[in-house]
Amino acid sequence: MLNTFQFEIITPERLFYSATVSSLVAPGVEGYFGVLANHAPLLARSGGGKLKVRETTNQERIFEVGSGIVEVLKNRVVFFTKRAQSAAGETK
């Protein structure tokens, strides 16, 4: 799909989440920011909070993440954090 990108949440222990998504809204230190496919490269700090992802199936997933770094590359976004929890309660 042309309007999608790979998204990952990585904690020190493991790859917590990986999927092809169509958009995400991440918590930055100065407020939330959105990412769509073909976003310009970006490196941002996050103070943690709620992270919202829309998967290619149009399902929305919400994660509670700790502080970290968000790296936006060409059609790939990685959130490096010490802590992540899904809405279902899985943590690491």
C-alpha positions in Angstrom: 0.0 0.0 0.0 1.3 3.5 -0.9 -0.1 5.3 2.2 1.3 3.1 4.9 4.6 2.7 6.8 6.2 0.3 9.2 5.9 1.3 12.9 7.7 -0.3 15.8 7.8 0.2 19.6 11.1 -1.0 21.0 11.9 -1.4 24.7 15.3 -2.5 26.2 13.9 -6.0 26.7 12.2 -6.6 23.3 10.4 -5.5 20.2 7.1 -4.6 21.9 5.0 -3.9 18.8 5.5 -4.0 15.0 2.9 -3.4 12.3 2.2 -1.7 9.0 0.1 1.4 9.8 -1.5 4.3 8.0 -1.1 6.9 10.8 0.0 7.6 14.3 -0.3 10.3 16.9 2.6 10.4 19.3 3.3 12.4 22.5 6.2 14.8 22.1 7.7 16.9 24.8 5.9 20.0 23.5 2.7 18.3 22.6 1.3 15.6 20.3 2.3 15.2 16.7 1.0 13.1 13.8 2.8 11.0 11.3 1.5 9.9 7.9 3.3 7.9 5.1 6.1 9.8 3.4 6.6 12.1 6.4 9.8 14.2 6.4 12.6 12.7 8.5 12.3 13.6 12.1 13.9 12.9 15.5 11.8 13.9 18.5 11.9 13.4 22.2 8.8 12.2 24.0 7.9 12.7 27.6 5.6 9.7 27.4 1.8 9.4 27.3 -0.8 7.9 25.1 0.3 6.9 21.6 -2.5 6.2 19.0 -1.9 4.0 15.9 -4.3 3.3 13.0 -3.5 0.0 11.4 -4.1 -0.8 7.8 -7.2 -2.8 8.8 -8.5 0.6 10.1 -8.3 -0.7 13.6 -7.1 1.8 16.2 -4.7 0.8 18.9 -3.8 2.9 22.0 -0.5 2.4 23.9 0.7 4.0 27.1 4.4 4.7 26.6 7.2 6.0 28.8 9.6 8.8 27.8 11.8 8.1 24.8 12.8 9.0 21.3 10.7 8.9 18.1 12.7 8.4 14.9 10.8 9.0 11.6 12.6 7.7 8.5 11.4 7.0 5.0 8.3 4.8 5.5 9.5 3.6 8.9 8.9 5.0 12.4 10.5 3.7 15.5 9.6 4.6 19.1 12.4 3.8 21.5 11.2 3.7 25.1 11.9 2.1 28.5 8.2 1.2 29.1 5.2 0.4 26.9 1.7 -0.9 27.7 -1.1 -1.8 25.4 -4.8 -1.0 26.1 -5.1 -4.7 26.9 -2.5 -4.4 29.7 0.6 -6.1 28.2 3.7 -4.4 29.6 7.4 -4.3 29.1 
